[in-house]
Amino acid sequence: MRRRQALQTIGTVGAIAMIGQRQLAVAADASDDATPWIRKTLKIGMIGVKGTLEERFAAAKAAGFHGVEVDVPGIDVDAINKAAKAADIIIDGSVGSQHWSVRHSDPDAAVRAKALEQLKQSIEETAAVGGDSCLVVVGHGKDGTHDEVWKRSSDNLHAAIETAEKYSINLLIENVWNQFLYDHGGDSNQSVQPLADYVDSFKSKRVGLQFDLGNHWKYGDIATWVRELGPRIMKLDIKGFSRAKNQFTKVGEGDVDWPGIEASLRAINFRGWCAAEVGGGGPERLKEIADNMEAALHCNQNKV
């Protein structure tokens, strides 16, 4: 969907009312004691089920997921809303599909301008399907010095905050292997403070973290990082990692300290969405992923 079409779609009173009602419903559910303290979602590309969009969403729901994250920009808003309603599943947020190739930190100003345009379109489309967040990879360390990457990427995100405010969408930075805000060649005792400082620099309630619990186990103690990041963490991603083998794994495999992470998440009173980001597949694999998430974090156990 092009930007103009997206604007037309979300410009009607009926669409705005639908978005507001869904967000209020989600907020109410999140504070409900009957709602799991962690609600499971997954990236749409993980659903390896043949069939219609409704059938794919239904397969995710049957496997134990409450939501799906869509790839933006360029979605068919009407088709996603119709399929999500039929499958009784929530589109909780979105992921930028081009943020690695069209980067906010690119040395070329024209590329950065395109990245900003795409982010604004992504915000609009995410709101149109009832989501409340856009996952953002802010850039790559290879694009320049630390200060250059910081300034270019933060300038773009600052420029998107007004749009995020307008549509009530949170811009959630993911900690990824982008050689920025940590030492890629360093040890496993690194501080999370650079990431915290970057988030704090925006001074906006619309900018936070979609903190990946497996991505940086290679570089630091995730349980400690969770406690230090605290309310900056607005959503989670999850995958496994093995320090011993230096490779990503299924959730629950490898040597990630899941009991320590769960204790830290409960200590900071986290309550919200956690998105699987691992190899997907058909119905059996999707159920395995949901079960692995349950075993790792006891998502459905509101009290321990």
BELSULUR-V51587 format. One record per pair of residues at least 12 apart in sequence whose ideal C-beta (glycine too) atoms are under 10 Angstrom apart, sorted by the first residue. I is the first residue (numbers start at 1). GAP is how many residues later the second one is. D is the distance in whole Angstrom. If there is no record, write none. Layout:
{{I:GAP:D} {I:GAP:D}}
This chain:
{{1:71:9} {1:72:8} {1:73:6} {1:74:6} {1:75:6} {1:76:6} {1:77:9} {1:78:10} {1:120:9} {1:123:10} {1:124:7} {1:127:9} {2:71:9} {2:72:8} {2:119:8} {3:70:8} {3:71:10} {3:114:7} {3:115:9} {3:117:8} {3:118:5} {3:121:8} {3:122:9} {4:117:10} {5:71:9} {5:72:8} {5:120:10} {6:66:9} {6:67:8} {6:68:9} {6:69:8} {6:71:7} {6:114:10} {6:115:6} {6:116:9} {6:117:10} {6:118:5} {6:119:5} {6:120:10} {6:121:9} {6:122:7} {7:114:9} {7:117:6} {7:118:10} {7:121:9} {8:69:10} {9:67:10} {9:68:5} {9:69:7} {9:72:9} {9:115:8} {9:116:8} {9:118:10} {9:119:5} {9:120:10} {10:67:8} {10:114:6} {10:115:8} {10:116:10} {10:117:6} {10:118:4} {10:119:9} {10:157:8} {11:113:10} {11:117:10} {15:62:9} {15:63:10} {15:66:9} {15:112:9} {15:113:6} {16:111:9} {16:112:9} {16:151:9} {18:63:8} {18:67:10} {18:110:9} {18:111:10} {18:112:7} {19:62:10} {19:107:10} {19:108:6} {19:109:7} {19:110:8} {19:111:6} {19:112:9} {19:113:10} {19:148:8} {19:149:8} {20:107:10} {20:110:9} {20:148:8} {21:109:9} {22:59:9} {22:62:10} {22:63:10} {22:68:8} {22:69:9} {22:105:10} {22:107:9} {22:108:4} {22:109:9} {22:110:9} {23:104:9} {23:107:7} {23:108:9} {23:109:6} {23:145:7} {23:146:10} {25:65:9} {25:105:9} {26:13:9} {26:40:10} {26:41:9} {26:64:6} {26:66:7} {26:104:8} {26:105:9} {26:106:7} {26:246:10} {26:247:9} {27:105:9} {29:37:9} {29:61:9} {30:241:6} {30:242:6} {30:243:9} {31:240:8} {32:270:10} {33:269:6} {33:270:9} {34:268:8} {35:31:9} {35:236:8} {35:265:10} {35:267:8} {36:30:8} {36:235:9} {36:238:10} {36:258:9} {36:261:10} {36:262:9} {36:263:5} {36:264:5} {36:265:8} {36:266:7} {37:225:10} {37:228:8} {37:229:8} {37:232:9} {37:233:8} {37:234:5} {37:235:8} {37:237:10} {37:260:9} {37:261:9} {37:262:7} {37:263:8} {37:264:7} {37:265:5} {37:266:9} {37:267:9} {38:28:10} {38:198:7} {38:200:9} {38:224:9} {38:227:8} {38:228:10} {38:232:8} {38:233:7} {38:234:7} {38:235:8} {38:236:5} {38:255:8} {38:256:9} {38:258:10} {38:259:6} {38:260:8} {38:261:4} {38:262:8} {38:263:9} {38:264:9} {39:26:9} {39:27:4} {39:28:6} {39:51:8} {39:53:8} {39:196:10} {39:232:9} {39:233:7} {39:234:5} {39:235:7} {39:236:10} {39:260:7} {39:261:9} {40:20:9} {40:23:9} {40:24:6} {40:25:5} {40:26:6} {40:27:7} {40:198:9} {40:233:8} {40:234:6} {40:235:8} {40:236:7} {40:249:9} {40:250:6} {40:253:6} {40:254:8} {40:257:9} {40:259:6} {40:260:9} {41:19:9} {41:24:6} {41:25:6} {41:26:4} {41:27:6} {41:28:6} {41:48:9} {41:49:8} {41:50:9} {41:51:5} {41:52:8} {41:194:9} {41:195:9} {41:196:10} {41:231:10} {41:232:5} {41:233:7} {41:234:5} {41:235:7} {41:252:10} {42:18:6} {42:21:9} {42:22:10} {42:23:6} {42:24:10} {42:25:8} {42:26:6} {42:27:7} {42:195:10} {42:196:10} {42:232:10} {42:233:6} {42:234:4} {42:235:8} {42:236:9} {42:238:7} {42:244:8} {42:247:7} {42:248:8} {42:251:9} {43:25:8} {43:26:5} {43:27:9} {43:28:8} {43:51:10} {43:52:6} {43:92:9} {43:194:9} {43:232:6} {43:233:7} {43:234:6} {43:235:9} {43:237:8} {44:12:8} {44:13:9} {44:16:9} {44:24:5} {44:25:6} {44:26:5} {44:27:6} {44:31:9} {44:36:9} {44:47:9} {44:50:9} {44:51:8} {44:236:9} {45:24:9} {45:25:10} {45:26:7} {45:50:9} {45:52:9} {45:232:10} {45:235:7} {46:14:8} {46:19:10} {46:22:9} {46:23:9} {46:229:9} {46:230:7} {46:231:8} {46:232:7} {46:233:7} {46:234:3} {46:235:8} {46:239:9} {46:240:7} {46:243:8} {47:12:6} {47:13:5} {47:16:9} {47:18:9} {47:21:7} {47:233:6} {47:234:9} {47:235:9} {47:236:10} {47:238:10} {47:239:7} {48:231:9} {48:232:5} {48:233:5} {48:234:5} {48:235:9} {48:237:7} {48:238:8} {49:13:10} {49:14:10} {49:231:9} {49:232:9} {49:233:6} {49:234:7} {49:236:10} {49:237:8} {50:232:9} {52:27:9} {52:31:7} {52:34:9} {52:35:10} {53:15:10} {53:23:8} {53:26:6} {53:27:7} {53:29:8} {53:30:4} {53:31:9} {53:33:9} {53:34:9} {54:25:9} {54:28:7} {54:29:4} {54:30:8} {54:31:9} {54:32:5} {54:33:5} {54:35:10} {55:28:8} {55:31:9} {55:32:8} {56:12:9} {56:27:8} {56:31:8} {56:33:10} {56:230:10} {57:23:9} {57:26:5} {57:27:6} {57:28:9} {57:29:8} {57:30:4} {57:31:9} {57:32:5} {57:33:10} {57:34:9} {58:25:9} {58:28:8} {58:29:4} {58:30:8} {58:31:8} {58:225:10} {59:28:9} {59:30:10} {59:223:8} {59:224:5} {59:227:6} {59:228:9} {60:27:8} {60:29:6} {60:216:10} {60:220:9} {60:223:9} {60:226:6} {60:227:10} {60:229:10} {60:230:9} {61:23:10} {61:26:5} {61:27:6} {61:28:5} {61:29:10} {61:225:10} {62:25:9} {62:27:10} {62:221:7} {62:224:8} {62:225:8} {62:228:10} {63:219:10} {63:220:6} {63:221:9} {63:222:8} {63:223:4} {63:224:4} {63:225:8} {63:226:7} {63:227:5} {63:228:9} {64:222:8} {64:223:6} {64:224:10} {64:225:9} {64:226:3} {64:227:7} {64:229:8} {64:230:8} {64:235:9} {64:236:9} {65:24:7} {65:25:9} {65:27:10} {65:210:9} {65:211:8} {65:221:7} {65:222:10} {65:224:8} {65:225:6} {65:228:9} {66:22:10} {66:23:7} {66:24:6} {66:26:8} {66:207:8} {66:224:10} {66:233:9} {67:17:9} {67:22:6} {67:23:4} {67:24:7} {67:25:4} {67:26:8} {67:63:10} {67:64:9} {67:206:6} {67:207:10} {67:208:8} {68:12:9} {68:15:9} {68:16:7} {68:19:9} {68:21:6} {68:22:8} {68:23:6} {68:24:7} {68:25:9} {68:26:10} {68:61:10} {68:63:10} {68:207:9} {69:22:8} {69:23:6} {69:24:5} {69:25:6} {69:26:5} {69:57:9} {69:62:8} {69:64:9} {69:65:10} {69:66:7} {69:141:9} {69:166:9} {69:168:9} {69:204:9} {69:206:6} {69:207:10} {69:208:9} {70:14:9} {70:21:6} {70:22:9} {70:23:8} {70:24:5} {70:25:7} {70:27:9} {70:52:10} {70:55:8} {70:56:8} {70:59:7} {70:61:7} {71:23:7} {71:24:6} {71:25:8} {71:26:4} {71:27:9} {71:51:9} {71:54:10} {72:21:10} {72:22:4} {72:23:7} {72:24:6} {72:25:6} {72:26:9} {72:46:8} {72:47:9} {72:49:7} {72:50:4} {72:51:8} {72:52:9} {72:53:5} {72:54:6} {72:56:10} {72:57:9} {72:59:9} {72:62:7} {72:63:10} {73:21:9} {73:23:8} {73:24:7} {73:25:8} {73:44:9} {73:45:5} {73:46:8} {73:47:9} {73:48:4} {73:49:5} {73:50:9} {73:51:8} {73:52:6} {73:53:9} {73:61:10} {74:23:7} {74:24:9} {74:44:9} {74:47:8} {74:48:9} {74:51:8} {75:16:9} {75:19:8} {75:22:9} {75:46:10} {75:47:9} {75:50:5} {75:51:9} {75:53:8} {75:54:7} {76:49:10} {76:53:10} {77:14:10} {77:47:9} {77:48:6} {77:49:10} {77:50:10} {77:51:5} {77:52:6} {78:50:9} {78:51:9} {79:50:10} {80:45:9} {80:48:9} {80:49:5} {80:50:9} {80:51:10} {81:47:8} {81:48:6} {81:49:7} {83:46:10} {84:45:7} {84:46:8} {85:45:10} {90:39:10} {90:40:7} {90:41:8} {90:42:10} {90:183:9} {91:35:8} {91:37:10} {91:38:4} {91:39:5} {91:40:5} {91:41:10} {92:34:10} {92:37:10} {92:38:8} {92:39:6} {92:40:7} {92:41:7} {92:143:8} {92:180:9} {92:181:5} {92:183:8} {93:33:7} {93:36:9} {93:37:10} {93:38:4} {93:39:6} {93:40:4} {93:41:7} {93:42:7} {93:76:9} {93:77:8} {93:79:8} {93:117:8} {93:141:10} {93:142:7} {93:180:7} {93:182:8} {94:28:6} {94:29:9} {94:31:7} {94:32:4} {94:33:10} {94:35:8} {94:37:6} {94:38:10} {94:39:7} {94:40:5} {94:41:7} {94:42:10} {94:75:9} {94:78:10} {95:27:9} {95:31:10} {95:38:10} {95:39:8} {95:40:5} {95:41:9} {95:42:9} {95:77:10} {95:79:9} {95:115:9} {95:142:9} {95:180:8} {95:182:9} {96:19:9} {96:22:7} {96:23:7} {96:26:6} {96:38:7} {96:39:7} {96:40:6} {96:41:7} {96:78:10} {97:21:9} {97:25:9} {98:16:9} {98:17:8} {98:20:6} {98:21:10} {98:24:9} {98:39:10} {99:16:7} {99:19:8} {99:20:8} {99:23:9} {99:35:10} {99:36:9} {99:37:6} {99:38:4} {99:39:8} {99:40:8} {99:41:10} {99:75:9} {99:77:10} {99:79:10} {100:37:6} {100:39:10} {100:40:8} {100:76:9} {100:78:8} {101:14:9} {102:12:5} {102:13:5} {102:14:10} {102:15:9} {102:16:6} {102:17:10} {103:12:6} {103:34:8} {103:35:8} {103:36:5} {103:37:6} {103:39:9} {103:40:6} {103:46:9} {103:49:9} {103:50:8} {103:53:9} {103:75:9} {104:12:7} {104:14:10} {104:15:8} {104:32:8} {104:33:8} {104:34:6} {104:35:5} {104:36:9} {104:39:9} {104:45:9} {104:48:6} {104:49:4} {104:50:8} {104:51:8} {104:52:4} {104:53:7} {104:55:10} {104:56:9} {105:32:10} {105:33:7} {105:34:3} {105:35:6} {105:36:8} {105:37:9} {105:38:4} {105:39:7} {105:43:8} {105:44:4} {105:45:8} {105:46:9} {105:47:5} {105:48:4} {105:49:9} {105:50:10} {105:51:8} {105:73:9} {105:75:8} {106:33:8} {106:34:8} {106:37:6} {106:38:9} {106:43:10} {106:46:7} {106:47:9} {106:50:10} {107:35:10} {107:36:6} {107:37:6} {107:41:8} {107:42:10} {107:45:8} {108:35:9} {108:44:10} {109:43:9} {111:32:10} {111:41:10} {112:27:9} {112:31:10} {112:40:6} {112:41:9} {112:43:8} {112:44:6} {112:47:10} {113:43:9} {113:46:10} {115:21:10} {115:23:10} {115:24:9} {115:37:10} {115:38:9} {115:41:6} {115:42:10} {115:45:10} {116:39:9} {116:40:5} {116:41:9} {116:42:10} {116:43:6} {116:44:6} {116:47:10} {117:43:10} {118:42:10} {119:15:7} {119:17:7} {119:37:7} {119:38:8} {119:40:9} {119:41:5} {119:44:8} {119:45:9} {119:52:8} {120:14:10} {120:39:8} {120:40:6} {120:42:9} {120:43:5} {120:44:9} {120:46:10} {120:47:10} {121:42:9} {122:12:5} {122:13:9} {122:14:9} {122:38:9} {122:41:10} {122:47:9} {122:49:10} {123:37:7} {123:38:10} {123:40:5} {123:41:6} {123:42:10} {123:43:8} {123:44:5} {123:45:10} {123:46:5} {123:47:10} {123:48:8} {123:83:10} {124:39:7} {124:42:9} {124:43:6} {124:45:9} {125:42:10} {125:44:10} {126:38:10} {126:41:8} {126:43:6} {126:44:10} {127:36:10} {127:37:9} {127:39:9} {127:40:4} {127:41:7} {127:42:6} {128:39:9} {131:36:10} {131:38:7} {131:39:9} {132:35:9} {132:36:7} {132:37:6} {132:38:6} {132:40:10} {132:102:9} {132:103:9} {132:140:10} {132:141:9} {133:31:9} {133:36:6} {133:37:4} {133:38:8} {133:39:5} {133:73:10} {133:75:8} {133:77:7} {133:101:7} {133:102:6} {133:139:10} {133:140:8} {133:142:10} {134:26:9} {134:30:8} {134:33:10} {134:35:6} {134:36:7} {134:37:6} {134:38:7} {134:76:9} {135:35:10} {135:36:9} {135:37:5} {135:38:8} {135:39:5} {135:41:10} {135:74:10} {135:75:5} {135:77:10} {135:100:8} {135:102:8} {135:140:8} {135:142:10} {136:17:9} {136:20:9} {136:21:7} {136:24:9} {136:34:10} {136:35:6} {136:36:6} {136:37:5} {136:38:7} {136:71:9} {136:74:8} {137:16:9} {137:36:8} {137:37:6} {137:38:10} {137:39:5} {137:40:10} {137:41:6} {137:43:9} {138:12:9} {138:14:9} {138:15:4} {138:16:8} {138:18:8} {138:19:7} {138:33:9} {138:35:6} {138:36:9} {138:38:9} {138:40:8} {138:42:7} {138:43:9} {138:60:8} {139:13:7} {139:14:4} {139:15:9} {139:17:8} {139:18:10} {139:39:7} {139:40:10} {139:41:6} {139:42:10} {140:13:9} {140:36:9} {140:37:10} {140:38:5} {140:39:6} {140:40:7} {141:36:10} {141:37:6} {141:38:3} {141:39:4} {141:40:8} {141:41:9} {141:42:10} {141:43:7} {142:36:9} {142:37:6} {142:38:9} {143:35:9} {143:36:9} {143:37:9} {146:33:10} {146:34:7} {146:35:8} {146:48:9} {149:29:9} {149:30:9} {149:31:5} {149:32:9} {150:30:8} {150:31:8} {150:44:9} {150:47:10} {150:48:7} {150:51:8} {153:20:9} {153:25:10} {153:27:8} {153:45:9} {154:44:7} {154:47:6} {154:48:7} {154:53:10} {157:14:6} {157:16:8} {157:41:10} {157:44:10} {157:45:7} {157:47:9} {157:49:10} {157:50:7} {158:43:9} {158:44:7} {158:45:10} {158:46:8} {158:49:9} {160:46:9} {160:47:9} {161:41:7} {161:42:10} {161:43:5} {161:44:10} {161:45:6} {161:46:7} {162:44:9} {163:43:10} {164:40:8} {164:41:10} {164:42:4} {164:43:8} {165:39:8} {165:40:9} {165:41:6} {167:39:10} {168:38:8} {169:37:7} {170:34:9} {170:35:8} {170:36:6} {170:37:7} {170:38:6} {170:39:10} {170:40:9} {170:64:6} {170:65:8} {171:31:8} {171:33:8} {171:35:6} {171:36:5} {171:37:8} {171:39:10} {171:63:10} {172:27:10} {172:34:9} {172:35:8} {172:36:6} {172:37:6} {172:38:4} {172:39:9} {172:60:10} {172:61:9} {172:62:6} {172:63:6} {172:64:10} {172:65:10} {173:22:8} {173:25:7} {173:26:6} {173:29:9} {173:34:7} {173:35:7} {173:36:6} {173:37:7} {173:38:9} {173:59:9} {173:61:10} {174:35:7} {174:36:5} {174:37:8} {174:38:6} {174:41:8} {174:61:9} {174:63:6} {174:101:10} {174:103:9} {175:17:8} {175:20:6} {175:34:7} {175:35:9} {175:36:6} {175:37:5} {175:38:9} {175:40:5} {175:41:5} {175:44:9} {175:45:10} {175:47:10} {175:50:9} {175:54:9} {175:62:9} {176:36:7} {176:39:6} {176:40:9} {176:61:9} {177:35:10} {177:38:7} {177:39:8} {177:41:8} {177:42:9} {177:71:10} {178:37:10} {180:14:9} {180:15:9} {180:18:9} {181:12:9} {181:13:4} {181:14:5} {181:15:9} {181:16:8} {181:17:6} {181:18:10} {181:35:10} {182:12:7} {182:13:7} {182:34:7} {182:36:9} {182:37:5} {182:38:8} {183:36:7} {184:34:9} {184:35:8} {185:34:10} {186:32:9} {186:33:6} {186:34:9} {187:31:9} {187:32:8} {187:33:9} {188:28:9} {188:29:8} {188:30:6} {188:31:6} {188:32:6} {188:33:8} {188:55:7} {189:30:8} {189:31:7} {189:32:8} {189:35:10} {190:26:8} {190:28:9} {190:29:5} {190:30:5} {190:31:9} {190:35:9} {191:28:10} {191:29:7} {191:33:9} {191:34:9} {191:37:8} {192:17:10} {192:19:9} {192:24:8} {192:27:9} {192:28:6} {192:29:9} {192:30:9} {192:32:8} {192:33:4} {192:34:9} {192:35:10} {192:36:5} {192:37:6} {192:40:10} {193:32:10} {193:35:8} {193:36:10} {195:14:8} {195:16:9} {195:21:9} {195:25:10} {195:30:8} {195:33:10} {195:34:7} {195:37:8} {196:13:9} {196:29:9} {196:32:7} {196:33:6} {196:34:9} {196:36:6} {198:34:10} {199:30:8} {199:33:5} {199:34:10} {200:32:8} {205:26:10} {205:29:10} {206:28:10} {207:25:9} {207:27:9} {208:21:9} {208:23:8} {208:24:5} {208:25:7} {208:26:4} {208:27:8} {209:20:6} {209:22:10} {209:23:5} {209:24:5} {209:25:6} {209:26:8} {209:27:9} {209:28:10} {210:23:8} {210:24:7} {210:25:4} {210:26:7} {210:27:6} {210:63:9} {210:64:10} {210:65:7} {210:67:10} {211:14:8} {211:15:7} {211:18:6} {211:21:8} {211:22:5} {211:23:8} {211:24:8} {211:25:6} {211:26:7} {211:27:10} {211:54:10} {211:59:9} {211:63:10} {212:23:10} {212:24:7} {212:25:4} {212:26:7} {212:27:7} {212:29:10} {212:63:9} {212:65:7} {213:12:9} {213:13:8} {213:20:10} {213:23:6} {213:24:7} {213:25:5} {213:26:8} {213:27:9} {213:28:9} {213:38:9} {213:43:7} {213:44:10} {213:45:8} {213:48:6} {213:49:10} {213:51:10} {213:52:9} {213:61:8} {213:64:10} {213:83:8} {213:84:8} {214:23:8} {214:24:6} {214:25:4} {214:26:6} {214:27:5} {214:28:10} {214:34:7} {214:35:8} {214:37:8} {214:40:8} {214:42:6} {214:44:10} {214:47:10} {214:63:8} {214:64:9} {214:82:10} {215:22:7} {215:23:10} {215:24:7} {215:26:8} {215:33:9} {215:62:9} {216:25:9} {217:22:9} {217:23:9} {217:24:4} {217:25:9} {217:26:7} {217:31:10} {217:37:8} {217:38:8} {217:39:5} {217:40:8} {217:44:9} {218:23:6} {218:24:9} {218:25:6} {218:28:7} {218:29:10} {218:30:9} {219:24:10} {221:36:7} {221:39:8} {221:40:10} {221:43:10} {222:19:9} {222:34:7} {222:35:7} {222:36:9} {222:38:8} {222:39:5} {222:42:8} {223:33:10} {223:34:6} {223:35:9} {223:36:9} {223:37:4} {223:38:5} {223:39:9} {223:40:7} {223:41:4} {223:42:9} {223:44:9} {224:33:10} {224:36:8} {224:37:10} {224:40:7} {225:36:9} {225:39:8} {226:34:9} {226:35:6} {226:36:10} {226:37:9} {226:38:4} {226:39:6} {226:40:10} {226:41:8} {226:42:6} {226:44:8} {227:33:10} {227:34:10} {227:36:9} {227:37:5} {227:38:9} {227:40:6} {227:41:6} {228:36:9} {228:40:9} {229:35:9} {229:39:8} {229:41:10} {230:34:10} {230:37:9} {230:38:5} {230:39:9} {230:40:9} {231:37:7} {231:38:8} {231:39:9} {232:36:10} {233:31:10} {233:32:8} {233:35:7} {233:37:6} {233:39:9} {234:36:9} {234:38:7} {234:39:9} {235:35:9} {235:37:6} {235:38:5} {235:39:7} {235:40:7} {236:25:9} {236:29:8} {236:34:8} {236:36:7} {236:37:7} {236:38:4} {236:39:7} {236:40:10} {236:41:10} {236:57:10} {236:61:9} {237:36:10} {237:37:7} {237:38:5} {237:39:8} {237:40:5} {237:41:10} {238:13:6} {238:14:10} {238:18:9} {238:20:10} {238:23:9} {238:36:5} {238:37:7} {238:38:6} {238:39:7} {238:40:8} {238:51:9} {238:54:9} {238:55:6} {238:58:7} {238:59:8} {238:61:10} {239:12:6} {239:15:9} {239:17:9} {239:36:10} {239:37:8} {239:38:5} {239:39:5} {239:40:9} {239:50:10} {240:12:6} {240:13:5} {240:14:4} {240:15:9} {240:16:6} {240:18:9} {240:38:7} {240:52:8} {240:56:8} {241:12:9} {241:13:5} {241:14:8} {241:15:6} {242:12:4} {242:13:6} {242:14:8} {243:12:5} {243:13:9} {248:29:9} {248:30:8} {248:31:9} {249:29:8} {250:28:6} {250:29:8} {250:35:10} {250:38:8} {250:39:8} {250:42:6} {251:25:7} {251:26:9} {251:27:6} {251:37:9} {251:38:7} {251:39:10} {251:40:9} {251:41:4} {251:42:6} {251:43:10} {251:44:8} {251:45:5} {251:46:9} {252:36:10} {252:37:10} {252:39:9} {252:40:5} {252:41:8} {252:42:10} {252:43:5} {252:44:5} {252:45:10} {253:39:8} {256:40:8} {258:37:8} {258:38:4} {258:39:7} {258:40:9} {259:37:9} {259:38:9} {259:39:10} {261:35:8} {261:36:7} {262:34:8} {262:35:5} {262:36:6} {262:37:9} {262:39:9} {262:42:8} {263:41:9} {265:32:7} {266:31:10} {266:32:10} {266:36:10} {266:37:10} {266:38:7} {270:27:10} {271:31:9} {274:19:7} {274:22:9} {274:23:7} {274:25:7} {275:18:10} {276:13:5} {276:14:8} {276:16:8} {276:17:6} {277:12:10} {278:14:8} {278:15:10}}
